[in-house]
Amino acid sequence: MQLTNVVVQARLNCDLDLRALANAMVNVRYDPTRFSGLIWQHRNIGGNCLLFANGKINCNGKSDTIQQGVRRLRRYSRLLQRKGCHVTLSNVRVLTVSASHRLDGRVTLERIPYDFRYEPELFPAVMFTRKGIHFTLHLSGALLITGIKKSRDLENVVYPTVLELNSRCQDQSCRNGADLEVMFGGGEDSAQSQDGQDIGILSQGSEETDGAERHLPIFQPKRKPIAPSVP
């Protein structure tokens, strides 16, 4: 499993002059006509840092652990102290964490042990929620997880759910499109009916002959004769 985004928020307990910081630092973007905050992307620290004039700071980006996302915010705050800002970090909290995982195989609808929602006409994935954490399971076995707040959510909810889904995976040999139709509601009957409809469509407009194959009639557009040029 890989954490794709960790969003951390804190208060600096001081007012910030965003325009002065934008002039003094590199790798920053500040356009108050479009966005009220300053966007800071340090090359060594990584991720994105959002600074606001009232002293709020948000950091987001890919991290290996939640603690690494918190350390990223502290490193940005330390750099602000070196710039002369009277920073006193407080109210550090994790807003949300997103993760992704690839299952060992594909899971059929009847093997999912939770109440789920599946509407292929709107979105080609199975969606279900466990204890406030949202899971999105795609047909290929890709699992997206959003709404993680704390580290214990990973231990108590996410990891057991992933292990349960892995234990209910289909055989790895299930790779072709027909198996996908059978697994996710199509079935062999629907495949046969689709083939029958295709045969019926192909046979329209053709003439029946004994022992001869049926072919669609070929229509060629009529061309107007070219009038001879008058000398």
N, C-alpha and C positions, 0 to 999 in steps of 0.2 A: 504494500500500500504506500502511496505517495501523497503527501500534503501539497496540494496545488496552490493554495492561497491561505495566508494567515493574516487577519486584520486585527490590529492592536491599537487601542486608543488610550491617551493619557492627558493630563493637564500639566502645563509648565509653570503655572502660577506667576506669570509675568506677561506683560503686553509686548508684542513684537512689531517692529517696524519692517514690514514685509518688503517695501521698496528698497530700503537700505540693505537688507539681506540679499535681495536679488542682485544689487549692484556689487556686493562684496564677495559673492560666491559664484561658482561655476556649476554647470549642469542643473540649472534651475529654470523654471518657467513661471512667470508671473504676469498675468493679464487680468486686472480687476474688472474689465468690461465683460469678460466671459466667465471667469471663476474667481471667487473672492479669496481663495487660498493660494499659497505658493507651493508649487510642485518641485520636489527635490529628489534627484536620482544620483546618489553617490556611487561611483564605480566600484569602490572596494567594499562598501557595506551591502549594496544591492537593494532591490525592492524599490518601492515608492514611498516618499514621505510627504505628507500634506501638513503645512503649517498655516495657522489662522492667526489673525491679529489679536484675538482675545486670549491667546495662549494655549489653544488646543493643538494637539499633534496626533496624526493618524499615520500608521505605517502598515503597508500590506505588501505581499509578495510571496514567492515560493520559499518554503522552509522544510527542513527535515523533521523538526519537532516544533511544538508550540513554544517551548522555552527559547528556541532560537529566534522566533519571531519577536518575542519580548526583548531579547538581547539586542536585536536590530534597532528597536525603538530607543533603547538606552544609549546606543552608540551615536545615533543621530542627536540625542539630547546633549551628549557630551561634546559634540562638535559645536553646538550652539553656545555652550558655556565658553568654549575657546574663542568664539567670536565676540564675547563680551556681554552676552545675555545672562541675566540673573535668573537662571533656571533652577527651579525646585520641583522635581518630578513627583507627581502624586496621582492617585486614582488610576493606576495602570490596570487595564482590563482587556480581555480578549472579546472582541465583538462577534466574530464568526470565523470558522475554519472550514475549508473545502478540501476534499480528498478524492482520489481516483484509485481504482483497483481493477485488475483484469482477472476474472474468474478462470478456473481450470477448464471450464467447458461452458456449454449453454444450459440454461435452466428452463424447463418447460413450465407452462402456466400452472398445471396441476401439482407441480412439485414445490411451488412457492408457499411456505407455511404461514404467510401473513396476508392480511387484507390489503389488496392492491387495486390499482386503477390502471386499466389498459384500454386506450382508445387509439387504435392504429391510424384512424382517419385524421386525427389531430396531431399525434406525436408518436413516433415509432419506438416507444419504450414503456416498460412497466414501472410505475411509480407507487411507492408505499412509504409510510412514516412510522417510525418507532421511537417513542419517548421524545418527540419533538425534533428528531433528526430525519431528514428527507433523503430517501434512496431512489436513484434512477437507474434501472437495469436495462441495458440495450440488448438487442438480439444477438450481437456478436460476443456477449459476455462482459462488456465494459460496464463497470459500476461507478456511478458518480454519487458522492455523498456531500451534503451541505447541511449547515445548521449546527455544526459542532461548536460548543461553547467552552468546554473544559477538557482537561486531560482524562478525567475519569469517564467522560462520555465515550472516548475511544476504547477504554478498557471494559466498560460495562455494557455498551450498546453496539458500537461499530464492529469491534473484533469478533464478538460472538455471532453477529449477524453474517459477517463475511464467512466465517467458518461453517455456519449452517448452510449458506448458499453453495459453498464449495462441495459440501458433502452430498448435495442434491443435484450436482451437475450431471449432464448426459455424457455418453461416451464421446471421446475426442474424435472418433471417426465420423461423427455427424457433421459434415461440411458442406453438402450440396444444398441447392435451393429448395428441392423437394422436401428434404427433411425439415427445413425451416418452416415450410408451409404446414407440415403435419404438427410440428411442435407448437406453433403459435396460432392455431385455430383454423388453418386452411384445410388440412386433412387430405387423404387420398381421394375421397369422393369429390371434393371441390376441384382437385387437379384433373380428375377424369372428366368432370363436367366442363371444365375450361377447355380441355382437349376436344371434347365433343362439339362445343360451340365453335372452336376454330375450324374443325372439319366441316361443320355446316356452313360456315362463312366461305370456306374455300370452294365448296361444291356449288355455291350459288352461281347461276349464269352459265354453267358448263353443261354439255350435252352428254347423255348417258349412252355409252357404246359397250358392246359385249367384249370383254377382255382388254379393253383399252383404258388407259389412265385418263383421269379427269384433269382438265386444265382450265384455267381461267381464260376467258376470251380476251384477246389483245385488241385494244382500241387504238387506232391511229388517227390523228387529226387530219381532216381534209385540207388539202393545199389548193389554193386558188391558182389557176393557170396564169402563167406570165404572158402578158400581151406582147406581141412582136413589136419591136421598135420601128417607128416610121422614119424612113430616110428623109 
